[in-house]
Amino acid sequence: MKNKRMHAAVALTAIGALALTACSGESNDTSSSAPASTSSNKFTIAYNGDGGHQAWVDAVANSIKNTLGIQAEGQPYATFAELRQDVQDRKMTGAFRTGWQADYPSLYNFLGPLYGTGAGSNDGDYSNENFDNLLRQGLTAGSVEEANGFFDQAQEQLFTDLPVIPLWYSNVTGGYSENVSDVEFGWNSQPIYSAVKKDGGDGIVIANGSEPANPLVPGMTNETGGGRIMDQIFQGLVSYKADGSPQNELAESIESEDSQLWTIKIKPGHKFQNGEEVTAKSFVDAWNYGALLSNAQLSSYFFESIEGFSYDEDSELALDIVDDHTFTVKLAQPEADFPLRLGYTAFMPLPSVAFEDMEAYGQAPIANGPYIVKEGSWKHDTSIDLVPNPDYDGPRTAANKGIRFVFYTSQDTAYTDLLANNLDVLDAVPDSAFATFETDLNGRSVNQASAVFQSFTIPEKLEHFSGEEGILRRQAISMAIDRTAITDAIFQGTRTPAKDFTSPVIAGWNDSLKGSEVLDYNPEKAKELWAQADAISTW
């Protein structure tokens, strides 16, 4: 281990030095064989400065610069929320950092929401008819194995077009203080907060978090800051165990004879925190609200497989209430894995009071999960407190007195607090501690594979990045990145160079897909492709 760390430290020094020249736009590396840049164009990668991303962004930009001989550098935003706002408003003028933490354990979940035409998290506005058709064929396949075959073909299309540049798969790297026990991380890299025990003090578990980018409404939550809170305060039809397998929560049964018309029975006797019973109507009204075009919900695309959904006009989903605890769902086409996705936030129920003023509700949600938001505790950009829900009845009963999510703007600060036992659970060790965190925490560290994929997106609208020229430049940039050197030097065993657009922890993952060589470091090929693009339109 000592030799490995010394090797990593040397590599990090080298990449760090090169990264400094990348930020200035001029190279001090006299040994570089990259051609001199004669263009005033600059390739930028935007990132949030509060997430510990500068080191790898600088290294990636420098690898591109040294290989292609162009100006390339990072473009920092102060916070994740500010970056996401400009992404959502389509104000980005360059590439930008993106990542995906799976909503539910399926290859499709890494593909449809991110690259399907019009999908809610398709930040680069990618659209390809062949890709969309392959997704549809996968969704209607008769088995998971058959479906994954179509999803593999869909990825082959992505390798050609590269709407995003895949970088690496993330391990969850975290740890916990001496004050807590029974800490376990799940398939989605999140701690299982309800299982954490804390003896002494007030019994409240202090965990790292980030300010939610949107109100705490099921259809508006599509990022981890809000997602980790929503997962604790809502109880849906199903939830996921640590290994990603689903388990029924409010669902008594989810059945279909043809995989198109589904009958869902809800367990009776469950209530929201205000005493209102959770019924079939709680789900039907919430899903219709989440899908309605005029409501502009960010996760509306999760309902696109249900008959009646429209991206063009307001419409009602094909949901029918049979009785207080039974409703049916008619899909536009058969989908055998439909029940698997029902643990995602977008499918949570809502109480009737939410529809009186959804904006106000999003600031003080009335929920039904293992925890509820403590009244008046959400201090924006600072923290939020959750307390156990005494009416919760399910497999995630709280083993502690509550959770306080502290919204850190620096991972280094969070890590310092963890070492001082002022933070109980951390789910993201900063880059600066990768070499030492397992020793620092002495048996209280976590380093395991997770369903997290990291990339950067190049919007379709950017000059030089559409059509044949755009494909050539995207492939050149991808082949100009030395992923192995960067992951070894900066991440020190906590990242793995990407081989596809999904994650190794998902059933059906394939590391030998046709076209995946575009993710290999190949500087000579990268220069050749860049020159071909210049022949179409000079950079």
Order of alpha helices (4+ residues) and beta strands (2+ residues): alpha-beta-alpha-beta-alpha-beta-alpha-alpha-alpha-beta-beta-beta-beta-alpha-beta-beta-beta-beta-alpha-beta-beta-alpha-beta-beta-beta-alpha-beta-alpha-beta-alpha-alpha-beta-alpha
